[in-house]
Amino acid sequence: MSEFLSKMVSVSGNKYAKSIETGIEGSDVESFVDTGSYSLNALLSGSIYGGIPDNKIVAIAGESATGKTYFSISIVSQFLHDHPDGIVLYFDSEQAVTSNMFHERNIDPTRVAVFPVATVEDFRHQAIQIVDNYEDLPKKDKKPMMIVLDSLGMLSTSKEMTDTAEGKGTRDMTRAQMIKSTFRVLTLKLGQAGIPMIMTNHTYDVIGSMFPTKQMSGGSGLFYAASTIVYLSRRKVKDGRDITGNIIHCKLYKSRLTKENAQIDVHLDYKEGLHPYYGLVDLGIKYDIFKKVGNRIELPDGTKLYEKSLYKDAPKYFTDDIMHQLDEAANKEFTYGNNENKKKVKEKDSKKD
């Protein structure tokens, strides 16, 4: 940094101000949090080994029963697996989670705290208190931490609760502004502290739109604050007459790292959970890693099998070489130009445990 630039930075009094040469603290993404799905990782970061940014707000939005809470808990599970000393703070506004839900996913209950919250003010005060306290800790005492809010759509306001108690039926016009001000503050603080945040939210149909359009509840505040917004929709998977799970369609409504409006599908099985490899076959076919031969998929070694069989024994067929090719394809498919995000992704094993 030149002497003149250094002086201008110094006199500002901003302890976070730095030359671009040394990186932008609070904005640059140094690593990602694995979602548990290679396809979803690719959609969010441009690498099948990426995921959600480690210092941004990611919103998962959709109608009821599209898997928002399940996605959140799956990411929590992966985060704690990847960070043995990490913790998760789970703000629950709709009684959406139970102890059994965490136990069933082998999540260590001593590393997750659930915070029941009813209003935007409650969440804002508690979250800011926590982040400020985290920032004041010595570097050696800081542990990896993630915050989850499930969900924004169910948060009321103090005014709405007072009006309801008094029997008033007037609509609370302050909520959208309250949400906007909350995330104006939290976005910067989370980035500076290096804390990722996942937030679920409800969507509704926009009335009067020329084409079918979905929109998140809560006004425009979250749209501007979140670095990534994913809209979920689903279709049922059946085995005979039995419903065994859902194919969840994920559309990138907003992203600062990858291409907006990109889409992928993931498979959520009621017994097995989120399938890590589902969706990679489509990517492989598009980039000539696999070939579609009739009703079967041809692998690079000439092996032909049905897609269902390929996913059933995925670790056997998705070899290190194929995964490397798929990672390069994901970078081309989901990132802008010569995006180098995947170089910042922390090194991971190419196979799931």
Backbone torsions as a table, in degrees:
resi	resn	phi	psi	omega
1	MET	NA	134.1	179.8
2	SER	-65.1	157.8	-178.3
3	GLU	-62.2	-39.1	-179.3
4	PHE	-66.9	-45.5	178.8
5	LEU	-62.8	-40.2	179.1
6	SER	-60.8	-39.3	179.9
7	LYS	-66.3	-42.8	180.0
8	MET	-63.2	-38.9	177.6
9	VAL	-65.2	-42.5	-176.8
10	SER	-64.4	-45.1	-175.3
11	VAL	-72.3	-14.9	-179.7
12	SER	-68.6	-28.5	-177.7
13	GLY	78.9	4.6	180.0
14	ASN	-87.9	109.3	-174.9
15	LYS	-68.9	-16.1	-179.3
16	TYR	-94.0	-8.4	-177.5
17	ALA	-70.0	133.4	-179.0
18	LYS	-149.1	162.0	172.2
19	SER	-69.6	147.4	176.9
20	ILE	-57.0	-29.8	-177.7
21	GLU	-56.7	-33.5	-177.7
22	THR	-97.5	3.5	179.9
23	GLY	94.9	159.4	-178.9
24	ILE	-105.3	107.3	-177.9
25	GLU	-65.8	130.5	179.7
26	GLY	92.1	-16.4	-179.8
27	SER	-113.2	-44.1	-179.8
28	ASP	-64.2	137.4	178.5
29	VAL	-94.3	115.9	-177.7
30	GLU	-92.6	-27.5	-179.6
31	SER	-156.9	174.1	-176.8
32	PHE	-129.8	157.4	176.8
33	VAL	-102.0	118.0	-178.8
34	ASP	-59.1	134.9	179.1
35	THR	-89.3	-12.8	-175.2
36	GLY	94.1	-4.3	177.7
37	SER	-129.2	123.2	179.7
38	TYR	-61.7	-39.3	-178.7
39	SER	-67.5	-42.2	178.5
40	LEU	-67.2	-37.6	174.3
41	ASN	-56.3	-46.2	-178.6
42	ALA	-62.6	-42.7	179.9
43	LEU	-60.3	-40.9	-173.7
44	LEU	-83.7	-29.1	-171.8
45	SER	-129.4	-13.9	-176.9
46	GLY	88.3	5.6	176.8
47	SER	-140.1	138.7	178.2
48	ILE	-67.7	-15.1	178.2
49	TYR	-101.0	9.4	-179.8
50	GLY	-92.2	-127.6	-178.7
51	GLY	144.1	-141.9	179.8
52	ILE	-85.5	143.9	179.3
53	PRO	-59.7	146.1	-174.0
54	ASP	-79.7	0.7	-178.3
55	ASN	-143.7	25.3	-176.6
56	LYS	-126.0	169.4	174.3
57	ILE	-97.1	126.7	177.1
58	VAL	-117.0	124.5	-179.9
59	ALA	-103.2	130.9	176.1
60	ILE	-112.2	110.5	-172.0
61	ALA	-119.2	148.3	178.0
62	GLY	174.9	172.8	177.0
63	GLU	-72.8	173.9	179.6
64	SER	-58.7	141.3	174.6
65	ALA	68.3	26.3	175.0
66	THR	-94.3	0.5	175.0
67	GLY	98.4	17.7	-176.5
68	LYS	-60.9	-48.7	-179.6
69	THR	-66.0	-40.1	179.8
70	TYR	-62.1	-44.1	178.3
71	PHE	-58.8	-44.8	-178.4
72	SER	-60.5	-46.8	-178.8
73	ILE	-67.6	-34.9	176.5
74	SER	-62.0	-41.4	178.5
75	ILE	-69.0	-37.6	175.5
76	VAL	-58.9	-46.3	-179.8
77	SER	-59.3	-45.2	-179.2
78	GLN	-67.6	-38.6	179.2
79	PHE	-60.9	-45.9	-179.3
80	LEU	-69.3	-32.5	176.4
81	HIS	-65.7	-42.0	-177.8
82	ASP	-78.1	-20.2	-179.7
83	HIS	-126.1	87.9	-175.4
84	PRO	-58.2	-21.6	178.6
85	ASP	-106.5	11.1	-176.9
86	GLY	-83.6	163.7	177.4
87	ILE	-134.1	161.7	177.9
88	VAL	-131.4	133.9	175.8
89	LEU	-108.7	112.8	-172.3
90	TYR	-108.1	106.3	178.1
91	PHE	-87.7	118.6	-174.5
92	ASP	-115.4	115.7	-177.9
93	SER	-102.7	-4.9	-175.0
94	GLU	-135.0	22.1	-179.5
95	GLN	52.1	45.0	-173.3
96	ALA	-85.0	-20.9	-174.4
97	VAL	-119.3	153.2	176.0
98	THR	-129.1	165.0	178.0
99	SER	-58.5	-39.8	-178.4
100	ASN	-61.8	-34.4	-179.8
101	MET	-61.6	-36.3	178.0
102	PHE	-77.1	-41.3	179.3
103	HIS	-62.4	-40.6	-178.8
104	GLU	-63.5	-23.4	179.5
105	ARG	-101.7	16.8	177.3
106	ASN	56.3	38.2	177.3
107	ILE	-90.7	128.8	-179.7
108	ASP	-64.4	113.4	-176.3
109	PRO	-67.4	-16.0	179.6
110	THR	-80.8	-4.8	-177.2
111	ARG	-115.8	8.0	178.5
112	VAL	-129.5	131.5	174.9
113	ALA	-118.5	135.6	179.0
114	VAL	-104.5	129.9	-178.3
115	PHE	-114.1	101.6	174.8
116	PRO	-66.9	128.2	178.6
117	VAL	-135.1	143.2	-177.2
118	ALA	-110.9	-28.0	-174.7
119	THR	-126.6	160.7	175.8
120	VAL	-60.1	-39.1	-179.4
121	GLU	-63.2	-41.4	177.8
122	ASP	-59.2	-50.0	-178.7
123	PHE	-62.2	-46.4	-177.8
124	ARG	-59.3	-49.5	-177.7
125	HIS	-61.3	-48.9	-176.5
126	GLN	-67.1	-43.2	-178.7
127	ALA	-64.8	-43.7	-179.2
128	ILE	-66.9	-39.1	176.8
129	GLN	-58.5	-44.7	-178.9
130	ILE	-65.3	-47.5	-177.3
131	VAL	-65.6	-41.5	178.1
132	ASP	-62.5	-42.0	178.2
133	ASN	-64.4	-39.8	178.3
134	TYR	-62.3	-42.6	-179.7
135	GLU	-62.8	-32.1	-177.3
136	ASP	-79.5	-11.8	-179.7
137	LEU	-69.6	147.2	171.5
138	PRO	-60.5	148.5	-175.5
139	LYS	-55.5	-37.1	-177.3
140	LYS	-67.9	-20.7	-178.0
141	ASP	-94.9	-6.8	-178.7
142	LYS	-80.5	133.0	176.6
143	LYS	-114.4	155.3	176.3
144	PRO	-56.8	136.1	-176.4
145	MET	-142.3	142.2	175.7
146	MET	-128.4	144.2	176.1
147	ILE	-115.4	136.6	176.8
148	VAL	-124.9	135.3	171.7
149	LEU	-118.6	116.7	-176.9
150	ASP	-132.2	93.9	6.3
151	SER	-136.0	165.0	177.3
152	LEU	-66.2	-37.3	-174.8
153	GLY	-61.3	-25.0	-177.5
154	MET	-95.0	-2.5	178.4
155	LEU	-74.2	129.3	175.6
156	SER	-93.0	-166.1	172.7
157	THR	-130.6	161.7	178.6
158	SER	-59.5	-38.0	179.8
159	LYS	-64.6	-44.2	-179.1
160	GLU	-63.4	-40.1	-179.7
161	MET	-67.4	-38.3	177.5
162	THR	-66.6	-44.4	179.3
163	ASP	-61.5	-40.7	-179.9
164	THR	-64.8	-43.5	-179.9
165	ALA	-62.5	-31.5	-179.4
166	GLU	-89.6	1.6	177.4
167	GLY	81.4	13.8	179.2
168	LYS	-82.6	138.6	-179.0
169	GLY	-106.0	10.6	-178.0
170	THR	-70.9	145.2	-179.9
171	ARG	-74.7	137.9	178.7
172	ASP	-80.2	108.9	-178.7
173	MET	-88.6	2.6	-177.6
174	THR	-94.5	-13.7	-170.9
175	ARG	-61.5	-47.4	-177.7
176	ALA	-60.5	-41.9	179.0
177	GLN	-67.7	-36.4	178.0
178	MET	-63.7	-42.5	178.5
179	ILE	-64.5	-43.3	-179.5
180	LYS	-61.2	-45.0	-179.3
181	SER	-66.8	-35.5	178.7
182	THR	-60.6	-47.1	-175.9
183	PHE	-82.6	-17.9	170.2
184	ARG	-60.7	-40.0	-179.0
185	VAL	-79.4	-46.8	-173.6
186	LEU	-66.5	-37.2	-176.9
187	THR	-56.5	-49.0	-179.1
188	LEU	-66.9	-43.4	-177.7
189	LYS	-64.5	-42.3	179.3
190	LEU	-64.4	-40.3	178.7
191	GLY	-63.2	-44.6	-180.0
192	GLN	-66.5	-34.3	-179.2
193	ALA	-83.8	-13.1	-178.8
194	GLY	71.0	40.6	-178.2
195	ILE	-113.4	120.2	175.7
196	PRO	-77.4	150.3	178.8
197	MET	-136.1	132.1	174.6
198	ILE	-109.4	135.7	179.6
199	MET	-133.9	131.7	173.6
200	THR	-97.8	153.8	-179.6
201	ASN	-154.2	157.0	179.2
202	HIS	-88.9	153.0	173.1
203	THR	-119.4	158.2	177.3
204	TYR	-142.2	159.9	179.2
205	ASP	-76.1	133.8	177.6
206	VAL	-79.3	119.3	-178.8
207	ILE	-77.8	132.5	177.4
208	GLY	91.4	-1.1	179.1
209	SER	-73.8	143.3	-179.7
210	MET	-63.8	-38.5	177.9
211	PHE	-117.0	154.0	178.4
212	PRO	-56.5	120.7	-175.0
213	THR	-132.9	136.8	176.1
214	LYS	-103.7	148.4	177.6
215	GLN	-143.1	145.0	178.6
216	MET	-76.4	150.9	174.7
217	SER	-78.1	161.0	174.7
218	GLY	99.3	4.2	178.5
219	GLY	83.3	-165.2	-172.6
220	SER	-88.7	-7.1	-174.8
221	GLY	-56.2	-49.3	-178.5
222	LEU	-68.3	-34.3	-179.7
223	PHE	-58.7	-42.0	-179.4
224	TYR	-77.7	-30.8	-174.4
225	ALA	-80.8	-39.5	-175.8
226	ALA	-72.5	138.5	176.6
227	SER	-80.7	-25.1	-178.6
228	THR	-140.9	134.2	175.0
229	ILE	-129.9	123.7	179.4
230	VAL	-114.7	127.0	175.5
231	TYR	-96.9	134.1	-179.6
232	LEU	-110.8	142.4	167.8
233	SER	-142.2	167.4	-172.9
234	ARG	-144.9	160.3	167.9
235	ARG	-137.4	147.7	-173.7
236	LYS	-78.2	147.9	173.4
237	VAL	-108.9	128.5	-177.4
238	LYS	-119.5	147.1	170.3
239	ASP	-119.6	95.9	-169.9
240	GLY	71.8	-122.8	177.9
241	ARG	-95.2	-10.1	-177.1
242	ASP	-83.9	134.5	174.6
243	ILE	-86.2	117.4	-174.4
244	THR	-104.7	-8.1	-179.4
245	GLY	168.2	-163.4	-179.6
246	ASN	-136.0	144.1	163.9
247	ILE	-93.1	117.7	-177.6
248	ILE	-101.6	121.1	-179.6
249	HIS	-87.7	122.8	-177.2
250	CYS	-112.7	117.5	178.6
251	LYS	-115.4	130.0	-177.5
252	LEU	-82.3	100.8	-177.2
253	TYR	-77.0	-34.6	177.8
254	LYS	-148.5	140.6	175.6
255	SER	-158.6	141.0	174.8
256	ARG	-99.6	-3.1	-175.5
257	LEU	-116.7	-32.1	-177.2
258	THR	-130.3	177.2	-173.0
259	LYS	-70.6	124.6	176.0
260	GLU	-66.8	151.0	-179.3
261	ASN	73.4	3.5	173.1
262	ALA	-67.7	154.4	-174.2
263	GLN	-140.3	147.0	172.9
264	ILE	-145.5	164.9	173.8
265	ASP	-117.1	143.0	173.3
266	VAL	-127.3	156.6	-177.6
267	HIS	-109.6	120.1	176.5
268	LEU	-108.2	105.8	180.0
269	ASP	-91.0	137.3	-176.4
270	TYR	-65.0	-27.1	-179.6
271	LYS	-97.2	-43.4	-173.3
272	GLU	-93.2	-16.6	-178.6
273	GLY	87.7	-154.5	-176.6
274	LEU	-75.7	123.7	-179.5
275	HIS	-78.2	119.5	-174.6
276	PRO	-64.3	-30.7	-172.0
277	TYR	-98.3	-12.3	-173.9
278	TYR	-59.0	135.7	-179.4
279	GLY	101.2	-18.0	-178.1
280	LEU	-73.3	-25.0	178.9
281	VAL	-63.9	-44.2	178.8
282	ASP	-59.9	-42.3	178.4
283	LEU	-64.3	-41.5	-179.6
284	GLY	-64.8	-38.2	178.5
285	ILE	-67.4	-42.5	-178.0
286	LYS	-61.7	-33.6	-177.1
287	TYR	-107.4	23.7	172.1
288	ASP	60.2	25.7	173.0
289	ILE	-81.7	-37.6	172.6
290	PHE	-115.7	162.0	175.0
291	LYS	-124.6	142.5	176.0
292	LYS	-92.5	115.4	179.8
293	VAL	-118.9	99.4	-175.3
294	GLY	64.1	-123.7	179.1
295	ASN	-96.5	8.0	-176.0
296	ARG	-120.7	166.8	179.7
297	ILE	-109.4	129.7	177.5
298	GLU	-99.7	124.5	179.2
299	LEU	-84.2	166.4	-178.9
300	PRO	-56.4	-28.7	179.9
301	ASP	-86.3	5.4	178.1
302	GLY	94.3	-9.4	178.0
303	THR	-62.6	133.3	177.9
304	LYS	-118.7	131.4	177.6
305	LEU	-157.0	163.4	179.9
306	TYR	-72.1	149.6	-177.4
307	GLU	-57.2	-39.4	179.9
308	LYS	-60.9	-40.2	178.9
309	SER	-69.4	-35.0	178.6
310	LEU	-62.4	-43.9	179.6
311	TYR	-73.7	-29.0	-177.7
312	LYS	-65.0	-35.1	179.9
313	ASP	-122.9	49.1	-170.6
314	ALA	-56.5	-47.7	-177.4
315	PRO	-57.3	-27.5	179.7
316	LYS	-71.3	-39.5	-173.4
317	TYR	-95.3	-28.3	178.3
318	PHE	-87.7	79.2	-176.3
319	THR	-72.5	170.9	178.8
320	ASP	-56.9	-41.8	-178.5
321	ASP	-65.5	-44.2	179.3
322	ILE	-64.8	-41.1	179.1
323	MET	-64.1	-35.8	177.1
324	HIS	-63.5	-43.8	178.6
325	GLN	-64.9	-39.6	179.0
326	LEU	-66.2	-34.7	178.2
327	ASP	-65.7	-41.2	176.7
328	GLU	-65.5	-38.4	177.8
329	ALA	-65.2	-39.6	179.1
330	ALA	-62.2	-38.7	179.1
331	ASN	-64.0	-39.4	178.1
332	LYS	-70.9	-38.2	-174.3
333	GLU	-73.1	-39.0	-167.7
334	PHE	-112.4	-12.5	-177.5
335	THR	-108.8	162.9	-179.5
336	TYR	-85.3	130.6	172.7
337	GLY	52.6	-129.1	-178.8
338	ASN	-98.3	44.1	-178.4
339	ASN	-54.7	135.7	-177.6
340	GLU	-111.2	24.2	-177.7
341	ASN	-54.7	-38.8	-172.4
342	LYS	-67.9	-19.1	176.4
343	LYS	-70.1	-19.5	180.0
344	LYS	-90.9	-9.3	-179.4
345	VAL	-69.2	132.5	-180.0
346	LYS	-61.5	147.5	-178.4
347	GLU	-67.6	133.8	179.1
348	LYS	-136.8	160.8	172.9
349	ASP	-64.1	145.1	-178.4
350	SER	-78.6	-6.1	177.9
351	LYS	-121.1	147.3	174.3
352	LYS	-74.3	149.2	175.0
353	ASP	-60.7	NA	NA
